[in-house]
Each structure stands twice: as C-alpha cells, then as structure tokens.
Amino acid sequence: MKKPFLGELGHIAIRTNNTEKAMAYLKEKGIEFDESTAGRGPDGEIRVIYFARDIAGFRIHLAQKA
C-alpha cells in the first residue's frame, strides 16, 4: 500500500449505496464502528468509516458509492 491504513494485514472496503443505512443495519447485528475514522461529505453525512475491530488481521470499512 502507498500509505499506512488500519489493520495488521491490510483493509477491506465494502461499497454501499448509503453508508448511514448500512451502519444502522450492521449496528443492529452487533458491529461497532470507530467514529474517529468517519469521513463526511459536504452534506455532513458519513461517506466512509472503519469497523472498530480487525477481523482475521484485516480492518473493514464501509465506503459509499459516488
């Protein structure tokens, strides 16, 4: 990778049509998010955010489609 990212072995992006709706769904399933990694768009809504914990050495993040 060109610059360091979270995750011991790297990161995995999951693209979604609506990051905030995906977060709400995953929170219902017990997934926690690292709010300090939230990237927001001009409208103030979250566009990208990492899960709070690694899974098998990888950090997963949600990324909203453009």
C-alpha positions as a Markdown table, in Angstrom:
| # | Residue | x | y | z |
|---|---|---|---|---|
| 1 | Met | 0.0 | 0.0 | 0.0 |
| 2 | Lys | 1.2 | 3.5 | -0.7 |
| 3 | Lys | 0.3 | 4.8 | 2.7 |
| 4 | Pro | -0.5 | 3.1 | 6.0 |
| 5 | Phe | -4.0 | 2.1 | 6.8 |
| 6 | Leu | -5.7 | 0.4 | 9.7 |
| 7 | Gly | -5.4 | -3.4 | 10.0 |
| 8 | Glu | -2.4 | -5.6 | 10.7 |
| 9 | Leu | -2.7 | -7.3 | 7.3 |
| 10 | Gly | -4.5 | -4.5 | 5.4 |
| 11 | His | -8.0 | -3.4 | 4.9 |
| 12 | Ile | -11.1 | -4.5 | 3.0 |
| 13 | Ala | -13.6 | -2.0 | 1.6 |
| 14 | Ile | -17.3 | -2.7 | 1.4 |
| 15 | Arg | -19.0 | -0.3 | -1.0 |
| 16 | Thr | -22.6 | 0.6 | -0.3 |
| 17 | Asn | -25.3 | 2.9 | -1.7 |
| 18 | Asn | -25.9 | 4.5 | 1.6 |
| 19 | Thr | -23.3 | 4.3 | 4.4 |
| 20 | Glu | -25.5 | 5.5 | 7.1 |
| 21 | Lys | -28.2 | 3.0 | 6.4 |
| 22 | Ala | -25.6 | 0.2 | 6.2 |
| 23 | Met | -24.2 | 1.3 | 9.5 |
| 24 | Ala | -27.7 | 1.2 | 11.1 |
| 25 | Tyr | -28.2 | -2.3 | 9.8 |
| 26 | Leu | -24.8 | -3.6 | 11.0 |
| 27 | Lys | -25.2 | -1.9 | 14.4 |
| 28 | Glu | -28.4 | -4.0 | 14.9 |
| 29 | Lys | -26.2 | -7.1 | 14.2 |
| 30 | Gly | -23.7 | -6.0 | 16.9 |
| 31 | Ile | -21.0 | -4.4 | 14.7 |
| 32 | Glu | -19.3 | -1.4 | 16.3 |
| 33 | Phe | -17.6 | 1.5 | 14.4 |
| 34 | Asp | -14.6 | 3.6 | 15.0 |
| 35 | Glu | -16.2 | 7.1 | 14.9 |
| 36 | Ser | -12.7 | 8.7 | 14.8 |
| 37 | Thr | -12.3 | 7.3 | 11.2 |
| 38 | Ala | -15.5 | 8.7 | 9.8 |
| 39 | Gly | -15.1 | 10.7 | 6.7 |
| 40 | Arg | -18.0 | 13.0 | 5.9 |
| 41 | Gly | -19.3 | 14.5 | 2.7 |
| 42 | Pro | -20.2 | 18.2 | 2.1 |
| 43 | Asp | -23.7 | 17.4 | 3.4 |
| 44 | Gly | -22.3 | 16.1 | 6.7 |
| 45 | Glu | -23.3 | 12.5 | 6.2 |
| 46 | Ile | -20.8 | 9.8 | 6.7 |
| 47 | Arg | -19.2 | 8.6 | 3.5 |
| 48 | Val | -16.5 | 6.2 | 4.9 |
| 49 | Ile | -16.0 | 4.6 | 8.2 |
| 50 | Tyr | -14.0 | 1.7 | 9.6 |
| 51 | Phe | -15.3 | -1.1 | 11.9 |
| 52 | Ala | -14.0 | -0.8 | 15.4 |
| 53 | Arg | -12.1 | -4.1 | 15.4 |
| 54 | Asp | -10.0 | -6.1 | 13.0 |
| 55 | Ile | -11.3 | -9.4 | 11.6 |
| 56 | Ala | -8.6 | -12.0 | 11.0 |
| 57 | Gly | -6.0 | -9.2 | 10.8 |
| 58 | Phe | -7.9 | -7.0 | 8.4 |
| 59 | Arg | -9.7 | -3.8 | 9.2 |
| 60 | Ile | -13.0 | -3.5 | 7.3 |
| 61 | His | -14.5 | -0.2 | 6.2 |
| 62 | Leu | -17.7 | 0.9 | 4.6 |
| 63 | Ala | -17.4 | 3.3 | 1.6 |
| 64 | Gln | -20.3 | 5.0 | -0.1 |
| 65 | Lys | -20.5 | 4.8 | -3.9 |
| 66 | Ala | -20.2 | 8.1 | -5.6 |
